[in-house]
Amino acid sequence: MKNDLPIGVFDSGIGGLTVVKEIMKRLPHERIIYFGDTARVPYGNKSRDTVITYCRQIMRFLLGDGEPKVKAVVVACNTASALALDTIAKDSPVPVTGVVGPGAKAAIEATKNGRIGVIATESTIKSGIYNKVISESGRGFEVYGKACPLFVHLVEEGWADTKIAAEVAEVYLDELKNKGIDSLVLGCTHYPLLKKTIGNVMGDGVTLVNPALETAKSLEETLLKLGLCCSGNGIPEHRFYVSDGEEKFRDFANSILDSVHLETADVTRVVMGAEV
Ligand code: DGL
């Protein structure tokens, strides 16, 4: 049955697991097929055309040939959501949810003074997407963006809570501290893993907004609206695919996902095709 198909989730690497974690909490019986493009991370410094090509390849992998093998897709990557969501959603036979719309919504709900900071990859900041989506709400918000490219590498290296991470965060976030923002969107799915470090720099007066929570909610709404919620209530068998470094990925996933423990057989390496 279509309802019992899994949900496809993808990111450039391990960051999308922060979204998977929220989906698992909110929709504990839904089966997840995750793809992390660990061979080609980061996406955040790549052009729109390149990111669209990668996303099309991943969509083809998740959907398969013929009848779709997943009932919905979550683009658990802000960069891919900013640069490729419209294109891939247009061609997709199943609903596609990104993280930017939900992240912007959560920021609007969180701010009291209307001054919102957004930290993300270079490509996401350059795209101006958060600014656009937040301004479209029509309430005169001030949005301040800052690219923090090294954050992705610190997370991928497992250095999220180190002195080096704290120093890098001080340098990147300095200019945002003078803007009077009261909320800060963690506009890259890797960044929630640096929440403690970022929170220490920004202080208690700034609410850190993790788009993953709102994304899981938005996915649930889509499934409900389309009658696609799964019928079972057992423990789902999730599968994880990466384009490189399956062991490192597995260890990392086990350190952040509370509800599952991945064994070697749960993570498989696949090579993404060159042609689209
Ligand atoms: N985690 C991704 C994002 O949300 C991208 C990080 C990267 O590949 O640069 O933007």
Boltz pocket constraint, residues with backbone or C-beta under 6 A from the ligand:
constraints:
  - pocket:
      binder: B
      contacts: [[A, 11], [A, 12], [A, 13], [A, 15], [A, 16], [A, 41], [A, 42], [A, 43], [A, 44], [A, 45], [A, 76], [A, 77], [A, 78], [A, 79], [A, 80], [A, 121], [A, 124], [A, 152], [A, 187], [A, 188], [A, 189], [A, 190]]
      max_distance: 6.0
